[in-house]
Amino acid sequence: MKPIAPSELIINDRGAIYHIDCRPEEIASTIITVGDPDRVKEVSKHFDSIEYRNQHREFISHTGYVGKKRITVISTGIGPDNIDIVLNELDALANINLETRTENATLKSLQIIRMGTCGSLQGQYPVDSFVAGTHGLGLDNLMNFYHLNTQTEEQQLLQAFITHTQIEGITHPYISSAGMGLLKHFVDGFHQGITVTCPGFYGPQGRVLRMGLKHPGLIDQLTTFSYGQHHISNFEMETSALYGMSKVLGHSCVSLNAIVANRITKTFSKDGGAAVENLIQKGLEIIENI
């Protein structure tokens, strides 16, 4: 097997992969991703012990234990482009020998759980409640650079969405399902629905400040979309990339979000920090026993 070139797989002087600055032994098989670097310590403060603390740029990681469960929590920063970095590098740590720069003979599947914030697209899903995404539907373009095989149901759902929104003039959407083995644990206390991922916070999520929108009816079209039992519950900026990359790389992923804004009722959480803290506590209680 031909080794991966130094320009493609960058290893620093301490033998850690470049952006997230971790070595293979410094990450667990269960990984919690958070967007905000400051949220890493808000998760790891609930760990019973911490083995490793690493930081490079916006990528902070803590690895430790909750009970007997070894967990890594890592910040990604905002957006699908950062997910591309973090997921590729986590996978490399799990499945590539950094010394020989070759793929391991036996591949490891990671459990990846996002804990983030989002905007609700359904009036009946109020601020401070939680959503577990059944699918990640990408309005970004990240997975259009990879070979992503979609199942028949996913293809039908995506085509129905494109027909409903007429959005292909702006972007080429893609879709991936959550890891069903993980999603089944996040039912009680969680709304479930399709999570739409946007490549920005303002125009791509229908916000108007000083620039007009090319697709001003997008919010209404997202809210009213349905296909069979599926509907769009929320949107944010990372889930589709996490689901798509996890599927291609053979990992299992679920995205959990605290709703801090309801775009239909025009309400915003009075204490988003408390909502996220509640999500972290509830999530960790479940993860410990998976």
C-alpha positions, 0 to 999 in steps of 0.5 A: 500500500502506497504511503500517504504523502506528507502534504496530504496527511500533515503530522507535527513534531510531537507525532500528532495530526496537524489541525486538532493536535491529537495522537491516536491514543489521545482520542476515544472511540466515543466522540462528542463534537461541539461548535464552541471551543468554550463548550468543551470544558462545559462538557468535560466538567462532568467527566470523572477524570480527564486524561488529555487536554489538547488545543490548536487554533479553535480545536480544543479536545479533552479525553476522559471518563464518565464512569467506565465510558471513555469519551473525547469532547472536541470543538469544531468551530462553526460550519461544514468546512471545519467539520471536513477538517475534524472528521477527516483527522479523527478518522485518520487517528482511528484508521491510519498508522501515522508512522507508516502513513498507511491505512490500518488492516482493521478499520475502527468505527467511531461513535460521534455525537454532536451537541449544539444549538439550532433554530426551530422550524416548527412552531410546536417545537419551543425554545429550550427543548431538544432535537435529535436529527433523523437526517442531515439535509445539506444546503452547503456543498461539502459532500458534493466533493465526495462520493456519497451513496444514498439509499432509495428512501433518501433519494426520494426524500431529497428529490421531494425536497428539491421539487418543493423548494426549487432550490437547485438554482442556488445550491445542490442539496444532499442528504444522509441519515443519522446512525440508527444505532445511536438515534434510537437512544435519543427518543424520550425528551427529544423531538425528532425530524430532519435537520437542515444544515446551512452554509451561513447564519444570516442569508442562508438561514433567511435573515435580512439585515442589509442585503436582500435574499435571492430565495426570500421564501425559504423559511416557509418552504422548509417549514411546510415540507413533508414527505411521508412521516418526515418533516424538517424540525430545525436548522443549523450549520454542521449536521449534514457534513457530520452525517455525510462524512460519517456515512462515507467513513463508516462511523455512526453519528447523531446530532443533538441540538438545544433549540435557542431560537424558534423562527416561526414564533420569533422567540429566542431563549432567555437562557441559552446557556442553561438549555445547552447545560441541560442537553449536555447533562441529559446527553451524557447520562445516555451516552454513558450507558450506550 
